[in-house]
Structure formats: C-alpha cells, structure tokens
C-alpha cells in the first residue's frame, strides 16, 4: 500500500476478503476493454492479491513484481525505496502493453516512481484517494484522503463483547 500516515480511529474503512475479492473482480471487469495487456506488474506487497485476481479474470499468465517500500513501520511512511525493479526487457517502449496493479493509490509517491519507470503502462488500483487519483487510469472506489483502509491481510478475527457489555 502506498500512502500516508495513520490518521487515528475516526475514519477507518475495514475491507473483508469477500469485499476485496468483489472489488478486484470489478477492477478486472473495467480493465477487460482497456487492453490487451501482455503482462501484469504487481506493486508489492499490496498489489499482489488484486494482481492475481485480475490476472485470472483477464487470462494473463505473465505476472511480474515491482517492489517498493514506503512503510517501514506499519503506520509510518518513510523514504521510498525501490527494492526490485521490473525486468529490463519489459521496460522497452516505456511499458506499453503492461498493466500495473496496486491495492491503493494514496499520496501518489509510489505511483510516481512507477510512472517514471513505466510511463506508457496502464496503472490500475482497487482504491484511490484524491491526491493519488490523477496518477491512475482505472480504479474502483475513491475514499477520502483522511481515511485509513484496513485490508483483509491487516485484520485478525477476535472476540468482541456484545454492545450491552461494553463499558461495564
């Protein structure tokens, strides 16, 4: 996930596995007419799951990764660091025919780095925030800039007391 700092508990958007799968399939549906694409580039780590779903839905067998780290602690964004770039043979033509997939475009910092490396690729995310939205061609849901998205891989099942017992 490319983004900002955790805003606190006021605006949160928890996403279940079922919802994320539905949204990723909706992304594939929108992308179906935008291709053809020869390869998917998953922005790691957040783009791995939606890239797999989109690859299945669009029948794309070649999936590459572009590994970028911006969160060095779970909620604090630090310096952007490219851990692994795409294969040099994919960069020919500025990435023409490539589909870049990520879970979220937030501030646009990660998207900007990817855009510089692959200016002609089609960039798609499941969720978009206003600051990063101009950097992607296709997305499914826009959320406010001050909303923190909890993805299914960030969550764990735990017991919750009934509302009537909270605060006793």
Backbone as JSON Lines, residues from 0, in Angstrom:
{"i":0,"aa":"X","n":[0.85,-1.17,0.0],"ca":[0.0,0.0,0.0],"c":[0.88,1.23,0.0]}
{"i":1,"aa":"X","n":[0.53,2.12,-0.81],"ca":[1.29,3.35,-0.97],"c":[0.5,4.43,-0.26]}
{"i":2,"aa":"X","n":[1.12,5.23,0.6],"ca":[0.23,6.13,1.28],"c":[0.75,7.16,2.22]}
{"i":3,"aa":"X","n":[0.01,7.36,3.27],"ca":[0.22,8.44,4.22],"c":[0.41,7.86,5.62]}
{"i":4,"aa":"X","n":[0.28,8.69,6.63],"ca":[0.38,8.19,7.99],"c":[-1.0,7.89,8.53]}
{"i":5,"aa":"X","n":[-1.07,7.0,9.48],"ca":[-2.33,6.58,10.08],"c":[-3.01,7.76,10.75]}
{"i":6,"aa":"X","n":[-4.27,8.07,10.35],"ca":[-4.93,9.27,10.84],"c":[-5.58,9.14,12.21]}
{"i":7,"aa":"X","n":[-5.61,7.96,12.78],"ca":[-6.33,7.77,14.04],"c":[-7.62,7.02,13.77]}
{"i":8,"aa":"X","n":[-8.36,6.68,14.81],"ca":[-9.51,5.81,14.66],"c":[-10.79,6.47,14.12]}
{"i":9,"aa":"X","n":[-10.77,7.77,13.82],"ca":[-12.01,8.44,13.42],"c":[-12.54,7.95,12.08]}
{"i":10,"aa":"X","n":[-11.69,7.88,11.06],"ca":[-12.12,7.45,9.73],"c":[-11.37,6.19,9.33]}
{"i":11,"aa":"X","n":[-12.03,5.07,9.49],"ca":[-11.42,3.81,9.08],"c":[-12.38,3.1,8.13]}
{"i":12,"aa":"X","n":[-11.8,2.32,7.24],"ca":[-12.56,1.57,6.25],"c":[-12.03,0.14,6.25]}
{"i":13,"aa":"X","n":[-12.63,-0.74,7.07],"ca":[-12.18,-2.14,7.06],"c":[-12.74,-2.87,5.84]}
{"i":14,"aa":"X","n":[-11.9,-3.62,5.16],"ca":[-12.3,-4.33,3.96],"c":[-12.13,-5.83,4.21]}
{"i":15,"aa":"X","n":[-13.2,-6.59,4.04],"ca":[-13.15,-8.04,4.23],"c":[-12.55,-8.7,2.99]}
{"i":16,"aa":"X","n":[-12.19,-9.97,3.12],"ca":[-11.68,-10.73,1.98],"c":[-12.72,-10.78,0.88]}
{"i":17,"aa":"X","n":[-14.0,-10.99,1.25],"ca":[-15.06,-11.07,0.25],"c":[-15.21,-9.74,-0.5]}
{"i":18,"aa":"X","n":[-15.19,-8.64,0.23],"ca":[-15.32,-7.33,-0.4],"c":[-14.12,-7.04,-1.3]}
{"i":19,"aa":"X","n":[-12.93,-7.36,-0.83],"ca":[-11.74,-7.1,-1.64],"c":[-11.76,-7.94,-2.92]}
{"i":20,"aa":"X","n":[-12.22,-9.18,-2.81],"ca":[-12.32,-10.03,-3.99],"c":[-13.33,-9.46,-4.97]}
{"i":21,"aa":"X","n":[-14.49,-9.04,-4.48],"ca":[-15.51,-8.42,-5.35],"c":[-14.96,-7.17,-6.03]}
{"i":22,"aa":"X","n":[-14.28,-6.32,-5.26],"ca":[-13.73,-5.08,-5.82],"c":[-12.63,-5.36,-6.83]}
{"i":23,"aa":"X","n":[-11.81,-6.37,-6.58],"ca":[-10.74,-6.73,-7.52],"c":[-11.32,-7.31,-8.81]}
{"i":24,"aa":"X","n":[-12.39,-8.08,-8.7],"ca":[-13.06,-8.6,-9.91],"c":[-13.72,-7.46,-10.67]}
{"i":25,"aa":"X","n":[-14.28,-6.48,-9.96],"ca":[-14.86,-5.31,-10.62],"c":[-13.77,-4.55,-11.38]}
{"i":26,"aa":"X","n":[-12.58,-4.47,-10.79],"ca":[-11.46,-3.83,-11.47],"c":[-11.13,-4.58,-12.76]}
{"i":27,"aa":"X","n":[-11.09,-5.91,-12.69],"ca":[-10.82,-6.72,-13.89],"c":[-11.89,-6.48,-14.96]}
{"i":28,"aa":"X","n":[-13.13,-6.37,-14.54],"ca":[-14.24,-6.12,-15.47],"c":[-14.0,-4.81,-16.22]}
{"i":29,"aa":"X","n":[-13.62,-3.76,-15.49],"ca":[-13.33,-2.46,-16.12],"c":[-12.12,-2.53,-17.04]}
{"i":30,"aa":"X","n":[-11.13,-3.31,-16.65],"ca":[-9.89,-3.39,-17.42],"c":[-10.02,-4.25,-18.68]}
{"i":31,"aa":"X","n":[-11.03,-5.09,-18.71],"ca":[-11.21,-6.02,-19.82],"c":[-11.23,-5.31,-21.17]}
{"i":32,"aa":"X","n":[-11.83,-4.15,-21.24],"ca":[-11.9,-3.42,-22.51],"c":[-10.74,-2.43,-22.7]}
{"i":33,"aa":"X","n":[-9.87,-2.3,-21.71],"ca":[-8.76,-1.35,-21.79],"c":[-7.51,-1.96,-22.4]}
{"i":34,"aa":"X","n":[-7.45,-3.28,-22.52],"ca":[-6.27,-3.97,-23.01],"c":[-6.17,-3.96,-24.52]}
{"i":35,"aa":"X","n":[-5.47,-4.9,-25.06],"ca":[-4.91,-6.09,-24.41],"c":[-3.62,-5.77,-23.66]}
{"i":36,"aa":"X","n":[-3.39,-6.56,-22.62],"ca":[-2.18,-6.42,-21.82],"c":[-1.34,-7.67,-21.98]}
{"i":37,"aa":"X","n":[-0.03,-7.51,-22.09],"ca":[0.86,-8.66,-22.25],"c":[1.37,-9.18,-20.92]}
{"i":38,"aa":"X","n":[1.32,-8.34,-19.89],"ca":[1.89,-8.71,-18.6],"c":[1.28,-7.81,-17.52]}
{"i":39,"aa":"X","n":[1.16,-8.36,-16.32],"ca":[0.74,-7.57,-15.17],"c":[1.95,-7.33,-14.29]}
{"i":40,"aa":"X","n":[2.09,-6.1,-13.84],"ca":[3.13,-5.74,-12.87],"c":[2.43,-5.49,-11.55]}
{"i":41,"aa":"X","n":[2.68,-6.33,-10.57],"ca":[2.09,-6.17,-9.24],"c":[3.03,-5.32,-8.39]}
{"i":42,"aa":"X","n":[2.5,-4.26,-7.8],"ca":[3.28,-3.45,-6.87],"c":[3.22,-4.15,-5.52]}
{"i":43,"aa":"X","n":[4.39,-4.56,-5.03],"ca":[4.37,-5.31,-3.78],"c":[4.48,-4.37,-2.58]}
{"i":44,"aa":"X","n":[3.78,-4.86,-1.55],"ca":[3.12,-6.12,-1.37],"c":[1.63,-6.01,-1.65]}
{"i":45,"aa":"X","n":[1.06,-4.83,-1.47],"ca":[-0.38,-4.68,-1.56],"c":[-0.99,-5.05,-2.89]}
{"i":46,"aa":"X","n":[-0.24,-4.94,-3.98],"ca":[-0.79,-5.24,-5.29],"c":[-0.78,-6.71,-5.66]}
{"i":47,"aa":"X","n":[-0.18,-7.56,-4.84],"ca":[-0.08,-8.98,-5.17],"c":[-1.45,-9.65,-5.27]}
{"i":48,"aa":"X","n":[-2.3,-9.43,-4.29],"ca":[-3.62,-10.1,-4.28],"c":[-4.5,-9.6,-5.42]}
{"i":49,"aa":"X","n":[-4.69,-8.29,-5.6],"ca":[-5.53,-7.88,-6.72],"c":[-4.92,-8.25,-8.08]}
{"i":50,"aa":"X","n":[-3.59,-8.27,-8.2],"ca":[-2.95,-8.66,-9.46],"c":[-3.27,-10.11,-9.79]}
{"i":51,"aa":"X","n":[-3.25,-10.98,-8.79],"ca":[-3.58,-12.39,-9.02],"c":[-5.02,-12.55,-9.49]}
{"i":52,"aa":"X","n":[-5.92,-11.8,-8.88],"ca":[-7.34,-11.89,-9.26],"c":[-7.54,-11.33,-10.67]}
{"i":53,"aa":"X","n":[-6.95,-10.19,-10.96],"ca":[-7.07,-9.58,-12.3],"c":[-6.43,-10.5,-13.35]}
{"i":54,"aa":"X","n":[-5.28,-11.09,-13.05],"ca":[-4.61,-11.99,-13.99],"c":[-5.51,-13.18,-14.32]}
{"i":55,"aa":"X","n":[-6.15,-13.73,-13.32],"ca":[-7.06,-14.86,-13.55],"c":[-8.22,-14.44,-14.43]}
{"i":56,"aa":"X","n":[-8.85,-13.32,-14.07],"ca":[-10.04,-12.87,-14.79],"c":[-9.76,-12.47,-16.23]}
{"i":57,"aa":"X","n":[-8.58,-11.92,-16.49],"ca":[-8.25,-11.48,-17.84],"c":[-7.45,-12.51,-18.63]}
{"i":58,"aa":"X","n":[-7.13,-13.64,-18.0],"ca":[-6.39,-14.7,-18.68],"c":[-4.94,-14.34,-18.96]}
{"i":59,"aa":"X","n":[-4.35,-13.53,-18.1],"ca":[-2.95,-13.12,-18.28],"c":[-2.08,-14.04,-17.42]}
{"i":60,"aa":"X","n":[-1.1,-14.68,-18.06],"ca":[-0.25,-15.65,-17.37],"c":[1.07,-15.08,-16.88]}
{"i":61,"aa":"X","n":[1.48,-13.95,-17.42],"ca":[2.77,-13.38,-17.04],"c":[2.54,-12.28,-16.01]}
{"i":62,"aa":"X","n":[3.08,-12.51,-14.82],"ca":[2.95,-11.55,-13.72],"c":[4.35,-11.27,-13.18]}
{"i":63,"aa":"X","n":[4.68,-10.0,-13.13],"ca":[5.99,-9.53,-12.66],"c":[5.75,-8.69,-11.42]}
{"i":64,"aa":"X","n":[6.79,-8.41,-10.66],"ca":[6.65,-7.54,-9.49],"c":[7.56,-6.33,-9.59]}
{"i":65,"aa":"X","n":[7.08,-5.25,-9.02],"ca":[7.85,-4.02,-8.83],"c":[7.79,-3.8,-7.33]}
{"i":66,"aa":"X","n":[8.91,-3.99,-6.66],"ca":[8.92,-3.99,-5.2],"c":[9.37,-2.63,-4.66]}
{"i":67,"aa":"X","n":[8.43,-1.95,-4.01],"ca":[8.66,-0.62,-3.47],"c":[8.26,-0.63,-2.0]}
{"i":68,"aa":"X","n":[9.09,-0.05,-1.16],"ca":[8.76,0.05,0.27],"c":[8.66,1.52,0.63]}
{"i":69,"aa":"X","n":[7.5,1.88,1.19],"ca":[7.35,3.24,1.7],"c":[6.96,3.22,3.17]}
{"i":70,"aa":"X","n":[6.41,2.09,3.62],"ca":[6.06,1.95,5.03],"c":[7.12,1.08,5.68]}
{"i":71,"aa":"X","n":[7.87,1.67,6.58],"ca":[8.92,0.92,7.25],"c":[8.46,0.49,8.63]}
{"i":72,"aa":"X","n":[7.42,1.08,9.1],"ca":[6.63,0.62,10.24],"c":[5.23,0.61,9.68]}
{"i":73,"aa":"X","n":[4.33,-0.14,10.25],"ca":[3.01,-0.32,9.64],"c":[2.25,0.97,9.37]}
{"i":74,"aa":"X","n":[2.41,1.99,10.21],"ca":[1.59,3.18,10.02],"c":[2.39,4.44,9.74]}
{"i":75,"aa":"X","n":[3.7,4.31,9.54],"ca":[4.53,5.5,9.3],"c":[5.24,5.37,7.97]}
{"i":76,"aa":"X","n":[4.99,6.33,7.11],"ca":[5.63,6.32,5.8],"c":[6.99,6.97,5.9]}
{"i":77,"aa":"X","n":[7.98,6.29,5.37],"ca":[9.34,6.83,5.38],"c":[9.8,7.1,3.97]}
{"i":78,"aa":"X","n":[11.12,7.05,3.78],"ca":[11.68,7.26,2.46],"c":[11.26,6.13,1.54]}
{"i":79,"aa":"X","n":[10.94,6.47,0.31],"ca":[10.56,5.49,-0.68],"c":[11.8,4.75,-1.14]}
{"i":80,"aa":"X","n":[11.72,3.43,-1.2],"ca":[12.88,2.63,-1.55],"c":[12.47,1.58,-2.57]}
{"i":81,"aa":"X","n":[13.12,1.57,-3.72],"ca":[12.87,0.53,-4.72],"c":[13.71,-0.68,-4.34]}
{"i":82,"aa":"X","n":[13.04,-1.76,-4.02],"ca":[13.71,-2.99,-3.62],"c":[13.99,-3.89,-4.82]}
{"i":83,"aa":"X","n":[13.09,-3.83,-5.84],"ca":[13.26,-4.62,-7.06],"c":[12.5,-3.95,-8.18]}
{"i":84,"aa":"X","n":[13.18,-3.69,-9.27],"ca":[12.54,-3.11,-10.44],"c":[12.07,-4.25,-11.35]}
{"i":85,"aa":"X","n":[11.33,-3.93,-12.38],"ca":[10.86,-4.94,-13.32],"c":[12.01,-5.36,-14.24]}
{"i":86,"aa":"X","n":[11.84,-6.49,-14.87],"ca":[12.85,-6.99,-15.81],"c":[13.11,-5.97,-16.9]}
{"i":87,"aa":"X","n":[14.37,-5.76,-17.27],"ca":[14.7,-4.75,-18.28],"c":[13.98,-4.96,-19.62]}
{"i":88,"aa":"X","n":[13.72,-6.21,-20.0],"ca":[13.06,-6.46,-21.29],"c":[11.61,-5.96,-21.29]}
{"i":89,"aa":"X","n":[11.01,-5.77,-20.11],"ca":[9.65,-5.25,-20.04],"c":[9.58,-3.74,-20.17]}
{"i":90,"aa":"X","n":[10.7,-3.08,-19.92],"ca":[10.72,-1.62,-19.92],"c":[10.76,-1.06,-21.35]}
{"i":91,"aa":"X","n":[11.05,-1.89,-22.33],"ca":[11.09,-1.4,-23.71],"c":[9.74,-0.8,-24.06]}
{"i":92,"aa":"X","n":[9.79,0.32,-24.74],"ca":[8.55,1.01,-25.09],"c":[7.91,1.71,-23.91]}
{"i":93,"aa":"X","n":[8.69,1.91,-22.85],"ca":[8.15,2.6,-21.67],"c":[7.06,1.85,-20.95]}
{"i":94,"aa":"X","n":[6.99,0.53,-21.2],"ca":[5.97,-0.27,-20.53],"c":[4.68,-0.41,-21.31]}
{"i":95,"aa":"X","n":[4.69,-0.07,-22.59],"ca":[3.48,-0.18,-23.41],"c":[2.98,-1.62,-23.4]}
{"i":96,"aa":"X","n":[1.69,-1.79,-23.17],"ca":[1.08,-3.12,-23.11],"c":[1.12,-3.75,-21.74]}
{"i":97,"aa":"X","n":[1.73,-3.06,-20.76],"ca":[1.81,-3.58,-19.4],"c":[0.68,-3.01,-18.55]}
{"i":98,"aa":"X","n":[0.2,-3.81,-17.63],"ca":[-0.82,-3.39,-16.68],"c":[-0.21,-3.4,-15.29]}
{"i":99,"aa":"X","n":[-0.15,-2.24,-14.66],"ca":[0.37,-2.11,-13.3],"c":[-0.82,-2.15,-12.35]}
{"i":100,"aa":"X","n":[-0.75,-3.02,-11.32],"ca":[-1.85,-3.17,-10.38],"c":[-1.35,-2.97,-8.96]}
{"i":101,"aa":"X","n":[-2.1,-2.17,-8.19],"ca":[-1.81,-1.98,-6.76],"c":[-3.14,-1.98,-6.02]}
{"i":102,"aa":"X","n":[-3.07,-2.15,-4.71],"ca":[-4.3,-2.13,-3.91],"c":[-4.86,-0.73,-3.77]}
{"i":103,"aa":"X","n":[-3.95,0.27,-3.63],"ca":[-4.36,1.63,-3.3],"c":[-3.38,2.64,-3.85]}
{"i":104,"aa":"X","n":[-3.89,3.74,-4.35],"ca":[-3.05,4.91,-4.59],"c":[-3.48,5.94,-3.55]}
{"i":105,"aa":"X","n":[-2.54,6.38,-2.74],"ca":[-2.83,7.28,-1.63],"c":[-2.28,8.67,-1.93]}
{"i":106,"aa":"X","n":[-1.06,8.94,-1.54],"ca":[-0.46,10.26,-1.81],"c":[0.1,10.34,-3.23]}
{"i":107,"aa":"X","n":[0.33,9.21,-3.84],"ca":[0.87,9.18,-5.19],"c":[2.37,9.01,-5.26]}
{"i":108,"aa":"X","n":[3.04,8.91,-4.12],"ca":[4.5,8.79,-4.12],"c":[4.97,7.51,-4.82]}
{"i":109,"aa":"X","n":[4.39,6.39,-4.48],"ca":[4.77,5.13,-5.12],"c":[4.37,5.15,-6.59]}
{"i":110,"aa":"X","n":[3.17,5.62,-6.87],"ca":[2.7,5.67,-8.26],"c":[3.62,6.53,-9.12]}
{"i":111,"aa":"X","n":[4.13,7.61,-8.58],"ca":[5.02,8.49,-9.33],"c":[6.32,7.77,-9.7]}
{"i":112,"aa":"X","n":[6.86,7.0,-8.78],"ca":[8.08,6.24,-9.05],"c":[7.83,5.2,-10.15]}
{"i":113,"aa":"X","n":[6.7,4.53,-10.06],"ca":[6.35,3.53,-11.07],"c":[6.11,4.2,-12.42]}
{"i":114,"aa":"X","n":[5.43,5.32,-12.42],"ca":[5.16,6.08,-13.65],"c":[6.47,6.5,-14.34]}
{"i":115,"aa":"X","n":[7.46,6.89,-13.55],"ca":[8.75,7.29,-14.12],"c":[9.43,6.11,-14.81]}
{"i":116,"aa":"X","n":[9.3,4.92,-14.21],"ca":[9.91,3.72,-14.78],"c":[9.12,3.17,-15.96]}
{"i":117,"aa":"X","n":[7.78,3.29,-15.91],"ca":[6.91,2.71,-16.93],"c":[5.87,3.74,-17.38]}
{"i":118,"aa":"X","n":[6.29,4.8,-18.07],"ca":[5.37,5.89,-18.39],"c":[4.21,5.5,-19.31]}
{"i":119,"aa":"X","n":[4.38,4.43,-20.1],"ca":[3.32,4.05,-21.04],"c":[2.46,2.88,-20.56]}
{"i":120,"aa":"X","n":[2.7,2.42,-19.35],"ca":[1.89,1.33,-18.8],"c":[0.53,1.87,-18.35]}
{"i":121,"aa":"X","n":[-0.43,0.97,-18.25],"ca":[-1.76,1.32,-17.74],"c":[-1.75,1.04,-16.24]}
{"i":122,"aa":"X","n":[-2.04,2.04,-15.43],"ca":[-1.97,1.9,-13.97],"c":[-3.37,1.77,-13.41]}
{"i":123,"aa":"X","n":[-3.61,0.71,-12.64],"ca":[-4.92,0.45,-12.06],"c":[-4.8,0.11,-10.58]}
{"i":124,"aa":"X","n":[-5.72,0.63,-9.78],"ca":[-5.77,0.31,-8.36],"c":[-7.2,-0.01,-7.96]}
{"i":125,"aa":"X","n":[-7.34,-0.76,-6.9],"ca":[-8.67,-1.08,-6.4],"c":[-9.27,0.16,-5.74]}
{"i":126,"aa":"X","n":[-8.48,0.83,-4.91],"ca":[-8.95,2.02,-4.2],"c":[-8.06,3.21,-4.55]}
{"i":127,"aa":"X","n":[-8.64,4.41,-4.5],"ca":[-7.89,5.63,-4.8],"c":[-8.29,6.73,-3.85]}
{"i":128,"aa":"X","n":[-7.29,7.51,-3.44],"ca":[-7.52,8.71,-2.65],"c":[-7.26,9.91,-3.55]}
{"i":129,"aa":"X","n":[-7.85,11.06,-3.24],"ca":[-7.78,12.22,-4.14],"c":[-6.37,12.65,-4.57]}
{"i":130,"aa":"X","n":[-5.39,12.63,-3.66],"ca":[-4.04,13.08,-4.03],"c":[-3.4,12.19,-5.08]}
{"i":131,"aa":"X","n":[-3.63,10.9,-5.02],"ca":[-3.01,9.98,-5.96],"c":[-3.85,9.65,-7.18]}
{"i":132,"aa":"X","n":[-5.1,9.96,-7.12],"ca":[-6.03,9.57,-8.19],"c":[-5.61,10.0,-9.6]}
{"i":133,"aa":"X","n":[-5.04,11.19,-9.8],"ca":[-4.64,11.58,-11.16],"c":[-3.56,10.68,-11.78]}
{"i":134,"aa":"X","n":[-2.88,9.88,-10.98],"ca":[-1.79,9.04,-11.48],"c":[-2.25,7.67,-11.97]}
{"i":135,"aa":"X","n":[-3.53,7.33,-11.78],"ca":[-4.04,6.03,-12.24],"c":[-5.13,6.23,-13.29]}
{"i":136,"aa":"X","n":[-5.16,5.29,-14.23],"ca":[-6.19,5.35,-15.26],"c":[-7.49,4.7,-14.8]}
{"i":137,"aa":"X","n":[-7.38,3.64,-14.01],"ca":[-8.56,2.86,-13.64],"c":[-8.53,2.55,-12.15]}
{"i":138,"aa":"X","n":[-9.66,2.73,-11.49],"ca":[-9.8,2.34,-10.09],"c":[-11.28,2.02,-9.86]}
{"i":139,"aa":"X","n":[-11.59,1.45,-8.71],"ca":[-12.98,1.08,-8.4],"c":[-13.62,2.03,-7.41]}
{"i":140,"aa":"X","n":[-13.0,2.26,-6.27],"ca":[-13.63,3.05,-5.21],"c":[-12.71,4.17,-4.76]}
{"i":141,"aa":"X","n":[-13.26,5.38,-4.68],"ca":[-12.49,6.5,-4.14],"c":[-12.89,6.69,-2.68]}
{"i":142,"aa":"X","n":[-11.88,6.87,-1.84],"ca":[-12.09,7.15,-0.42],"c":[-11.42,8.47,-0.09]}
{"i":143,"aa":"X","n":[-11.88,9.12,0.97],"ca":[-11.31,10.42,1.33],"c":[-9.85,10.26,1.75]}
{"i":144,"aa":"X","n":[-9.09,11.33,1.61],"ca":[-7.67,11.31,1.91],"c":[-7.38,10.95,3.37]}
{"i":145,"aa":"X","n":[-8.29,11.3,4.27],"ca":[-8.05,11.05,5.7],"c":[-8.66,9.74,6.18]}
{"i":146,"aa":"X","n":[-8.98,8.84,5.27],"ca":[-9.49,7.51,5.64],"c":[-8.36,6.5,5.61]}
{"i":147,"aa":"X","n":[-8.29,5.68,6.66],"ca":[-7.3,4.62,6.72],"c":[-8.0,3.32,6.34]}
{"i":148,"aa":"X","n":[-7.49,2.64,5.31],"ca":[-8.08,1.38,4.87],"c":[-7.37,0.23,5.57]}
{"i":149,"aa":"X","n":[-8.16,-0.61,6.23],"ca":[-7.64,-1.85,6.79],"c":[-7.94,-2.94,5.79]}
{"i":150,"aa":"X","n":[-6.89,-3.46,5.15],"ca":[-7.06,-4.54,4.19],"c":[-7.21,-5.86,4.93]}
{"i":151,"aa":"X","n":[-7.78,-6.87,4.27],"ca":[-8.04,-8.14,4.97],"c":[-6.79,-8.77,5.57]}
{"i":152,"aa":"X","n":[-5.64,-8.57,4.94],"ca":[-4.4,-9.16,5.46],"c":[-3.88,-8.39,6.67]}
{"i":153,"aa":"X","n":[-4.5,-7.24,6.99],"ca":[-4.13,-6.46,8.18],"c":[-4.99,-6.84,9.39]}
{"i":154,"aa":"X","n":[-6.04,-7.61,9.16],"ca":[-7.03,-7.88,10.2],"c":[-6.91,-9.3,10.72]}
{"i":155,"aa":"X","n":[-7.47,-9.5,11.89],"ca":[-7.49,-10.82,12.5],"c":[-8.84,-10.99,13.18]}
{"i":156,"aa":"X","n":[-9.34,-12.2,13.2],"ca":[-10.61,-12.45,13.89],"c":[-10.36,-12.46,15.4]}
{"i":157,"aa":"X","n":[-11.23,-11.81,16.13],"ca":[-11.09,-11.77,17.58],"c":[-12.47,-11.65,18.21]}
{"i":158,"aa":"X","n":[-12.59,-12.1,19.45],"ca":[-13.85,-11.99,20.17],"c":[-14.18,-10.53,20.42]}
{"i":159,"aa":"X","n":[-15.44,-10.2,20.28],"ca":[-15.95,-8.86,20.58],"c":[-17.08,-9.0,21.57]}
{"i":160,"aa":"X","n":[-17.03,-8.29,22.68],"ca":[-18.15,-8.38,23.62],"c":[-19.38,-7.72,23.02]}
{"i":161,"aa":"X","n":[-20.58,-8.16,23.46],"ca":[-21.82,-7.54,22.98],"c":[-21.85,-6.06,23.34]}
{"i":162,"aa":"X","n":[-22.54,-5.26,22.56],"ca":[-22.63,-3.84,22.79],"c":[-23.13,-3.55,24.2]}
{"i":163,"aa":"X","n":[-24.06,-4.35,24.68],"ca":[-24.62,-4.13,26.01],"c":[-23.6,-4.31,27.13]}
{"i":164,"aa":"X","n":[-22.49,-5.0,26.84],"ca":[-21.47,-5.23,27.87],"c":[-20.28,-4.28,27.77]}
{"i":165,"aa":"X","n":[-20.2,-3.51,26.72],"ca":[-19.08,-2.6,26.54],"c":[-19.18,-1.47,27.56]}
{"i":166,"aa":"X","n":[-18.07,-1.17,28.21],"ca":[-18.04,-0.09,29.18],"c":[-18.49,-0.48,30.59]}
{"i":167,"aa":"X","n":[-18.74,-1.75,30.83],"ca":[-19.13,-2.17,32.19],"c":[-17.95,-2.26,33.09]}
